[in-house]
């Protein structure tokens, strides 16, 4: 029996080495690929939301942002969502301070804010929250009575 084909699971170090060999320092190409990934994630989420039900009138999206390119992908996916649904809002929760993020992740944040700053709430970095109980409390407070209609995980690959 042949196993189903699957992409390899890479460690952070392996992922960085792959990106370095694949892009060979071409920052422009790296940004193009990140945009393609973000747009694709956003489009997939839109399709899923439409398939499951009618998109809520003012959807709330939780965006979890790591410091690397996965975080940038998530921000660009949120940008796609907010561009497509003008009533949507996003709560952006970075893992760390923005100056610790990779340059393309910072650029993705800038572009998201330029598009829809009034519909975005940025939370303090998660790594500044004191312990799991504080993380839980912060999440409960942000969820409010309504919760979130979707979440985009930019922490894990």
Steps between C-alpha positions, in 0.01 A plus 500: 500500500639838399459786745332814379746764382566771754718806529786463746472646847792736551650637818550877521866456409417275204236744381743792512761295313244402236388862452861614472580243231168550317495882488876554485462846653233620254290711736260605224423138413464412869241780540311381189482145632386622842223701333392195299487294819304765690252553215449123470439460872253789497321362194476154656357644820244700302395185310472303824290769666267519200471122484407462866252785519433853397784723612387691812418870448804632691742209523775509763828334414770408750849516346780330695835634378841340548820688429585314180349457158203301631403813689532702180287248313229535766504880480471489121214249528325741737562780251329290233204438730461866598534615138229256391262557793489874574304445823751250641725584791814333629665455836873458441693326777875490439720254683771762552562869441490608137865603497592136574315380188662429166494793255234350271275435800537865600421603142187280498384670821557844348298407192216361712486818708510717187200311365277491806652651814159602636380138484804351670570465869858415592558319826818519707751226415410161647854450632446801729198339668580347839421128490232273360223638722564851370503371141168328559351811663618718210345262247169486687488880521576538129247236402221688674146369475516450127837330464680478167361384168840379378860481610820503298798326658828662407696338782548150364589397146 
